Amino acid sequence: MGMGVYRKVQQNLYRIILKSMSLYFDRVLKGIVKDWELCMNVVKIMGGLGNQLFQIAFAYSLFEGKNICVDASVYKTYKIRDYSLAHFVIYDEIKQISEAEMDCGWYMYKLSSKIYHVIQKILFPMENKYNILGKLYLVLSKLGYYYNFSWKYIFNKSKNKTNNYIYGYFQSEKYFYNKKNLIKEKLKVKELMDDIEKNYFEDIKLNDSVGVSMRLGDDYRQSRILNVCTDEYYLQGMRYIHNINPNVKFYIFSDDLERAKKIKFDFDVCFIPELKDYQSLRLLSSCKYFVIANSSFSWWGAYLSSYKNKVIVAPKRWYNGMENPDIYTDDMVKLEGEY
């Protein structure tokens, strides 16, 4: 089979999948949601703290903070990361929801999200070329199903008066840009500092602090999707900021401190000990300059900083084989060269 014929067959297959999904949701799901009386905007929370913040920020912005309900059921079995939204200001404005509070729509949401999860795994490797997930998102969102695992921002203002469901990562400031200042206020940690955190916080505030957020855990280093940053990338990033301000002090944040301590740094550094994820995020966001990993936790640590002249160094490649992801913000310095 020639390459031209192969591509046509491939493209037709994508169209069939897209049309089939559209018909399925239109005929089955739309018929169910029209009779619901209570309008809820349910967001499925999953992953580590950084992903949780992206998900709730998108939901809060899209629905203007109204009737936001959180499905955190995944953490009954997912033990790698904690559910941490309870430690943030926004938690007081959202409702934690369970199956007992839902009607048949809940089960359709569970079923549809599982179907979508399988489909996106098949289509994800081809997303860079065909943007099928983006097209599927636009179809499903009209029915109240905001399902999206694409790394690209997809503009969509459609909102339904019935129940809505959010499932995905939505890793871009563009999803809440118009409400970014409000989002930053809502995503402040509300817990009081303990003595350990307070001591590091005071030291960070006294210095021209650089938060170096290093992701070094095995789950990251073995990732096929994420570009794995090398030690040299972090060292180059530190040199870049030191050239801007020779008086900076470096603070090392890492999910594997033992590995971090084996790195031969060019400068004196202060290692932040293992704390609760929200404590580490608050300390990281208190810094003035940043060298971040391609990590959603790192991203939020830098993003939530209120320092007006902050500098954020980020790896030029965030994902492998995926061009121009919308996770970058305009103020990020993408480190050039090999790393």
Secondary structure in CASP SS format (residue, H / E / C, confidence):
PFRMAT SS
TARGET T0000
AUTHOR 0000-0000-0000
METHOD secondary structure of the structure
MODEL  1
M C 1.00
G C 1.00
M H 1.00
G H 1.00
V H 1.00
Y H 1.00
R H 1.00
K H 1.00
V H 1.00
Q H 1.00
Q H 1.00
N H 1.00
L H 1.00
Y H 1.00
R H 1.00
I H 1.00
I H 1.00
L H 1.00
K H 1.00
S H 1.00
M H 1.00
S H 1.00
L H 1.00
Y H 1.00
F H 1.00
D H 1.00
R H 1.00
V H 1.00
L H 1.00
K H 1.00
G H 1.00
I H 1.00
V H 1.00
K C 1.00
D C 1.00
W C 1.00
E C 1.00
L C 1.00
C C 1.00
M C 1.00
N E 1.00
V E 1.00
V E 1.00
K E 1.00
I C 1.00
M C 1.00
G C 1.00
G C 1.00
L H 1.00
G H 1.00
N H 1.00
Q H 1.00
L H 1.00
F H 1.00
Q H 1.00
I H 1.00
A H 1.00
F H 1.00
A H 1.00
Y H 1.00
S H 1.00
L H 1.00
F C 1.00
E C 1.00
G C 1.00
K C 1.00
N C 1.00
I E 1.00
C E 1.00
V E 1.00
D E 1.00
A C 1.00
S H 1.00
V H 1.00
Y H 1.00
K H 1.00
T C 1.00
Y C 1.00
K C 1.00
I C 1.00
R C 1.00
D C 1.00
Y C 1.00
S C 1.00
L H 1.00
A H 1.00
H H 1.00
F E 1.00
V H 1.00
I H 1.00
Y H 1.00
D H 1.00
E H 1.00
I C 1.00
K E 1.00
Q E 1.00
I C 1.00
S C 1.00
E H 1.00
A H 1.00
E H 1.00
M C 1.00
D C 1.00
C H 1.00
G H 1.00
W H 1.00
Y H 1.00
M H 1.00
Y H 1.00
K H 1.00
L H 1.00
S H 1.00
S H 1.00
K H 1.00
I H 1.00
Y H 1.00
H H 1.00
V H 1.00
I H 1.00
Q H 1.00
K H 1.00
I H 1.00
L H 1.00
F H 1.00
P H 1.00
M H 1.00
E H 1.00
N H 1.00
K H 1.00
Y H 1.00
N C 1.00
I H 1.00
L H 1.00
G H 1.00
K H 1.00
L H 1.00
Y H 1.00
L H 1.00
V H 1.00
L H 1.00
S H 1.00
K C 1.00
L C 1.00
G C 1.00
Y E 1.00
Y E 1.00
Y E 1.00
N E 1.00
F C 1.00
S C 1.00
W C 1.00
K C 1.00
Y C 1.00
I C 1.00
F C 1.00
N C 1.00
K C 1.00
S C 1.00
K C 1.00
N C 1.00
K C 1.00
T C 1.00
N C 1.00
N E 1.00
Y E 1.00
I E 1.00
Y E 1.00
G E 1.00
Y C 1.00
F C 1.00
Q C 1.00
S C 1.00
E H 1.00
K H 1.00
Y H 1.00
F C 1.00
Y H 1.00
N H 1.00
K H 1.00
K H 1.00
N H 1.00
L H 1.00
I H 1.00
K H 1.00
E H 1.00
K H 1.00
L C 1.00
K C 1.00
V E 1.00
K C 1.00
E C 1.00
L C 1.00
M C 1.00
D C 1.00
D H 1.00
I H 1.00
E H 1.00
K H 1.00
N H 1.00
Y H 1.00
F H 1.00
E H 1.00
D H 1.00
I H 1.00
K H 1.00
L H 1.00
N C 1.00
D E 1.00
S E 1.00
V E 1.00
G E 1.00
V E 1.00
S E 1.00
M E 1.00
R C 1.00
L C 1.00
G C 1.00
D H 1.00
D H 1.00
Y H 1.00
R H 1.00
Q C 1.00
S C 1.00
R C 1.00
I C 1.00
L E 1.00
N C 1.00
V C 1.00
C C 1.00
T C 1.00
D H 1.00
E H 1.00
Y H 1.00
Y H 1.00
L H 1.00
Q H 1.00
G H 1.00
M H 1.00
R H 1.00
Y H 1.00
I H 1.00
H H 1.00
N H 1.00
I H 1.00
N C 1.00
P C 1.00
N C 1.00
V E 1.00
K E 1.00
F E 1.00
Y E 1.00
I E 1.00
F E 1.00
S E 1.00
D C 1.00
D C 1.00
L H 1.00
E H 1.00
R H 1.00
A H 1.00
K H 1.00
K C 1.00
I C 1.00
K C 1.00
F C 1.00
D C 1.00
F C 1.00
D C 1.00
V E 1.00
C E 1.00
F E 1.00
I C 1.00
P C 1.00
E C 1.00
L C 1.00
K C 1.00
D H 1.00
Y H 1.00
Q H 1.00
S H 1.00
L H 1.00
R H 1.00
L H 1.00
L H 1.00
S H 1.00
S C 1.00
C C 1.00
K C 1.00
Y E 1.00
F E 1.00
V E 1.00
I E 1.00
A C 1.00
N C 1.00
S C 1.00
S H 1.00
F H 1.00
S H 1.00
W H 1.00
W H 1.00
G H 1.00
A H 1.00
Y H 1.00
L C 1.00
S C 1.00
S C 1.00
Y C 1.00
K C 1.00
N C 1.00
K C 1.00
V E 1.00
I E 1.00
V E 1.00
A E 1.00
P E 1.00
K C 1.00
R C 1.00
W C 1.00
Y E 1.00
N C 1.00
G C 1.00
M C 1.00
E C 1.00
N C 1.00
P C 1.00
D C 1.00
I C 1.00
Y C 1.00
T C 1.00
D C 1.00
D C 1.00
M E 1.00
V E 1.00
K E 1.00
L E 1.00
E C 1.00
G C 1.00
E C 1.00
Y C 1.00
END
